[in-house]
Every structure is written in structure tokens, then in C-alpha cells.
Amino acid sequence: MAEAKVRTPKVPGVVKCAYCDGTGKHFGTACIVCGGTGKVEVVDSSRKCQWCKGRGYLMQGIPCTNCGGTGATRPIGKERLF
């Protein structure tokens, strides 16, 4: 198994989507994280949650486990690329 690349994102700005590696696609379908754009925006020191797209929920009534239902996550200094 190849080792994951680690880099420090520039804040604020736009960083390459870690889920689809900037392609906008995941196995031939639009990426669920960036919506097919290949990029995610980083504004101030928070950004939209990559799993719920800032809605705060995955399915009706179930809070997102990544952001705790807030719809935003904070960059932690290094981003893991898949």
C-alpha cells in the first residue's frame, strides 16, 4: 500500500479536494465532497464539512459525525490526501 501524501493547506483560499484528489470524480461519478469541481474553499479558519456539505446532517434527523451537526470543520494544519 502506498503511503499517503501530507501537505499544509494555504488558508484562506481554495485547496484541492482530498476525497477525489482534485479530479471531481470518484469511481466515475461526481465527488460527494466537492460536488464535481475538484476543489474545496477554505474561508477564514473554517470550511464546509466535507461529508455533509455544510448542511449539518447526512440524512434527515441524523447529525453529521464529522462536524457534529455544525456544518463546518476547522483545518488542522495538515491535510491527508487519499
Residue frames as a rotation matrix with the C-alpha (Angstrom) as fourth column:
MET 1
0.582 0.813 0.000 0.00
0.813 -0.582 0.000 0.00
0.000 0.000 -1.000 0.00
ALA 2
-0.179 -0.633 0.753 1.32
0.580 -0.686 -0.439 3.42
0.794 0.358 0.491 -0.93
GLU 3
-0.463 -0.058 -0.884 1.91
0.834 -0.365 -0.413 5.94
-0.299 -0.929 0.218 1.83
ALA 4
0.596 0.776 0.208 -0.45
0.803 -0.577 -0.147 8.95
0.007 0.255 -0.967 1.86
LYS 5
-0.384 -0.662 0.643 0.91
0.613 -0.704 -0.359 12.36
0.690 0.257 0.676 0.92
VAL 6
0.341 0.445 -0.828 0.69
0.901 -0.406 0.152 15.08
-0.268 -0.798 -0.539 3.60
ARG 7
-0.486 -0.476 0.733 0.74
0.649 -0.759 -0.062 18.80
0.586 0.445 0.677 2.90
THR 8
-0.530 0.278 -0.801 -0.10
0.579 -0.572 -0.581 22.04
-0.619 -0.772 0.142 4.68
PRO 9
0.137 0.650 0.748 -3.05
0.975 -0.222 0.014 23.84
0.175 0.727 -0.664 3.05
LYS 10
-0.898 -0.351 0.265 -2.97
0.333 -0.936 -0.111 27.59
0.287 -0.012 0.958 2.42
VAL 11
0.042 0.923 -0.383 -5.62
0.999 -0.038 0.018 29.41
0.002 -0.384 -0.923 4.44
PRO 12
0.195 0.952 0.235 -7.73
-0.170 0.269 -0.948 31.24
-0.966 0.145 0.215 3.29
GLY 13
-0.466 -0.309 -0.829 -8.20
-0.843 -0.131 0.522 30.13
-0.270 0.942 -0.199 -0.29
VAL 14
0.704 0.653 -0.278 -9.03
-0.710 0.658 -0.251 27.03
0.018 0.374 0.927 -2.28
VAL 15
-0.382 -0.805 0.454 -7.38
-0.756 0.555 0.348 23.67
-0.532 -0.210 -0.820 -1.69
LYS 16
-0.548 0.117 -0.828 -7.52
-0.605 0.628 0.489 20.50
0.577 0.769 -0.273 -3.75
CYS 17
0.508 0.811 0.291 -10.31
-0.830 0.371 0.416 18.17
0.229 -0.453 0.862 -2.67
ALA 18
-0.468 -0.740 0.484 -8.75
-0.853 0.522 -0.027 15.39
-0.232 -0.425 -0.875 -0.57
TYR 19
0.122 0.613 0.781 -11.53
-0.332 0.767 -0.549 12.91
-0.935 -0.193 0.297 -1.30
CYS 20
0.888 0.289 0.357 -11.25
0.226 0.402 -0.887 12.90
-0.400 0.869 0.292 -5.11
ASP 21
-0.034 -0.999 0.018 -7.63
0.692 -0.011 0.722 14.16
-0.721 0.037 0.692 -5.36
GLY 22
-0.400 -0.116 -0.909 -8.79
-0.227 -0.948 0.221 17.19
-0.888 0.295 0.353 -7.35
THR 23
-0.967 0.021 0.255 -10.41
0.242 0.396 0.886 15.21
-0.082 0.918 -0.388 -10.16
GLY 24
-0.550 0.834 -0.043 -14.01
-0.828 -0.551 -0.105 15.99
-0.111 -0.022 0.994 -9.20
LYS 25
0.362 0.662 -0.656 -14.93
-0.706 0.654 0.271 12.35
0.609 0.365 0.704 -9.70
HIS 26
-0.410 -0.403 0.818 -14.84
-0.812 0.569 -0.127 9.22
-0.415 -0.717 -0.561 -7.58
PHE 27
-0.691 0.054 0.720 -15.12
0.198 0.973 0.117 5.96
-0.695 0.223 -0.684 -9.48
GLY 28
-0.815 0.273 0.511 -16.81
0.538 0.031 0.842 7.63
0.214 0.962 -0.172 -12.45
THR 29
0.328 0.944 0.026 -19.39
0.851 -0.308 0.426 9.65
0.410 -0.118 -0.904 -10.50
ALA 30
0.273 -0.186 0.944 -19.35
-0.138 -0.979 -0.153 13.22
0.952 -0.088 -0.293 -9.19
CYS 31
-0.681 -0.629 -0.375 -17.38
0.335 0.188 -0.923 13.60
0.652 -0.754 0.083 -5.97
ILE 32
0.338 0.859 -0.384 -19.59
0.754 -0.003 0.657 13.80
0.564 -0.512 -0.648 -2.86
VAL 33
0.012 -0.418 -0.908 -17.20
0.884 -0.420 0.205 16.24
-0.468 -0.805 0.364 -1.17
CYS 34
-0.723 -0.413 -0.553 -16.51
0.161 -0.880 0.446 18.93
-0.671 0.234 0.703 -3.80
GLY 35
0.282 0.949 -0.141 -19.62
-0.023 -0.140 -0.990 18.41
-0.959 0.282 -0.017 -5.93
GLY 36
0.618 -0.072 0.783 -17.57
0.729 0.426 -0.536 17.66
-0.296 0.902 0.316 -9.05
THR 37
0.969 -0.248 0.014 -15.43
-0.229 -0.912 -0.341 20.82
0.098 0.327 -0.940 -9.01
GLY 38
0.445 -0.847 -0.290 -12.24
0.581 0.520 -0.626 19.17
0.681 0.110 0.724 -7.73
LYS 39
-0.651 -0.666 0.364 -11.69
0.177 -0.599 -0.781 21.95
0.739 -0.444 0.508 -5.17
VAL 40
0.345 0.710 -0.614 -12.97
0.883 -0.024 0.468 22.95
0.317 -0.704 -0.635 -1.75
GLU 41
0.215 -0.216 0.952 -12.94
-0.021 -0.976 -0.217 26.52
0.976 0.027 -0.215 -0.46
VAL 42
-0.101 -0.273 -0.957 -11.26
0.978 0.149 -0.145 27.43
0.182 -0.951 0.252 2.80
VAL 43
0.183 0.263 0.947 -12.62
0.144 -0.960 0.239 30.65
0.973 0.092 -0.214 4.27
ASP 44
0.474 -0.151 0.867 -11.19
-0.804 -0.475 0.357 32.24
0.359 -0.867 -0.347 7.42
SER 45
-0.616 -0.734 0.287 -10.20
-0.787 0.555 -0.269 29.37
0.039 -0.391 -0.919 9.70
SER 46
-0.270 0.559 0.784 -13.15
-0.148 0.780 -0.607 27.10
-0.951 -0.280 -0.128 9.00
ARG 47
-0.803 0.060 -0.593 -14.54
-0.592 0.030 0.805 25.37
0.066 0.998 0.012 5.95
LYS 48
0.280 0.954 -0.108 -17.64
-0.943 0.295 0.155 23.50
0.179 0.058 0.982 4.97
CYS 49
0.003 -0.185 0.983 -17.78
-0.513 0.843 0.160 19.97
-0.858 -0.505 -0.093 6.28
GLN 50
-0.679 -0.377 -0.630 -16.63
-0.729 0.239 0.642 17.61
-0.091 0.895 -0.437 3.53
TRP 51
-0.950 0.292 0.115 -19.17
0.293 0.956 -0.008 14.90
-0.112 0.026 -0.993 4.37
CYS 52
-0.111 0.988 -0.111 -22.44
0.822 0.028 -0.569 16.84
-0.558 -0.155 -0.815 4.79
LYS 53
-0.381 -0.151 0.912 -21.52
0.798 -0.552 0.242 19.80
0.467 0.820 0.331 2.53
GLY 54
-0.947 -0.129 0.294 -22.28
-0.015 -0.897 -0.442 22.28
0.321 -0.424 0.847 5.29
ARG 55
-0.067 0.998 0.012 -25.85
-0.224 -0.027 0.974 21.12
0.972 0.062 0.226 5.90
GLY 56
-0.452 -0.159 0.878 -25.02
-0.882 -0.071 -0.467 19.61
0.137 -0.985 -0.108 9.31
TYR 57
0.179 0.527 0.830 -26.84
-0.539 0.759 -0.366 16.36
-0.823 -0.382 0.420 8.57
LEU 58
-0.887 -0.461 -0.013 -26.40
-0.297 0.549 0.781 13.32
-0.352 0.697 -0.624 6.35
MET 59
-0.584 0.811 -0.034 -29.97
0.499 0.392 0.773 12.06
0.641 0.434 -0.633 6.34
GLN 60
0.005 0.659 0.752 -32.98
-0.318 -0.712 0.626 13.79
0.948 -0.243 0.206 7.81
GLY 61
0.833 0.418 0.364 -32.64
-0.412 0.028 0.911 13.91
0.371 -0.908 0.196 11.59
ILE 62
0.749 -0.636 -0.183 -29.18
0.654 0.667 0.357 12.32
-0.105 -0.387 0.916 11.80
PRO 63
0.805 -0.486 -0.341 -26.35
-0.400 -0.868 0.295 14.78
-0.439 -0.101 -0.893 12.66
CYS 64
0.661 -0.675 -0.327 -23.13
-0.241 0.222 -0.945 14.57
0.710 0.704 -0.016 10.65
THR 65
0.870 -0.365 -0.332 -20.48
0.486 0.516 0.705 12.63
-0.087 -0.775 0.626 12.58
ASN 66
-0.019 -0.937 0.350 -17.63
0.911 -0.160 -0.380 14.69
0.412 0.311 0.856 11.10
CYS 67
-0.593 -0.204 0.779 -18.82
0.088 -0.978 -0.188 18.19
0.801 -0.043 0.598 12.08
GLY 68
-0.841 0.291 -0.455 -21.23
0.518 0.193 -0.833 17.28
-0.155 -0.937 -0.313 14.88
GLY 69
0.120 0.976 0.182 -24.10
0.985 -0.095 -0.143 18.98
-0.123 0.196 -0.973 13.07
THR 70
0.068 -0.144 -0.987 -22.46
0.278 -0.948 0.157 22.42
-0.958 -0.285 -0.024 12.85
GLY 71
0.904 0.281 0.322 -21.79
0.356 -0.081 -0.931 22.25
-0.235 0.956 -0.173 9.10
ALA 72
0.690 -0.718 0.094 -18.18
-0.508 -0.572 -0.644 23.46
0.516 0.397 -0.759 9.44
THR 73
0.778 -0.557 -0.290 -14.81
0.626 0.652 0.427 21.98
-0.048 -0.514 0.857 10.35
ARG 74
0.775 -0.585 -0.239 -11.52
-0.498 -0.798 0.339 23.66
-0.389 -0.143 -0.910 11.19
PRO 75
0.616 -0.671 -0.411 -8.34
-0.172 0.395 -0.902 22.93
0.768 0.627 0.128 9.22
ILE 76
0.964 -0.261 -0.046 -5.79
0.128 0.305 0.944 21.21
-0.233 -0.916 0.328 11.45
GLY 77
0.370 -0.873 -0.318 -2.65
-0.600 -0.486 0.635 22.40
-0.709 -0.044 -0.704 9.67
LYS 78
-0.808 -0.574 -0.133 -2.04
-0.480 0.511 0.714 19.31
-0.342 0.640 -0.688 7.54
GLU 79
0.318 0.925 -0.207 -4.41
-0.863 0.192 -0.466 17.68
-0.392 0.328 0.860 5.12
ARG 80
-0.436 -0.409 0.802 -4.27
-0.102 0.907 0.407 13.99
-0.894 0.095 -0.437 4.26
LEU 81
-0.103 0.338 -0.936 -4.65
-0.985 -0.164 0.049 13.27
-0.137 0.927 0.350 0.57
PHE 82
0.425 0.348 0.835 -6.20
-0.300 0.925 -0.233 9.96
-0.854 -0.151 0.498 -0.42
